[in-house]
Amino acid sequence: RDGWDCARGYRASRGACVGVEIPLNAHLDRRGDGWSCGHGFVRSDLSCEALVIPDNAHVNAAGDGWECKWPLRRRGNTCVAG
């Protein structure tokens, strides 16, 4: 890019810097030129949708999925004993 970079919160587009459009329930990503969904949300095209969490489960530590409460195990989209 001929020795120039866009400031954080902007991305290069056609030789210029344009602002990153951040949807609801998202935040600027680590690089600063894109966005990531917040904890408990997943990307769906240009938006963030809430995770569907079954009974007896909770959002995982990464915030991008779910896991069953102990001692239950995941089977498909549910949590079951044993």
Summary of the structure (lengths in Angstrom):
residues: 82
radius of gyration: 18.1
end to end distance: 56.6
largest distance: 60.0
contacts: 164
relative contact order: 0.14
helix: 0%
strand: 41%
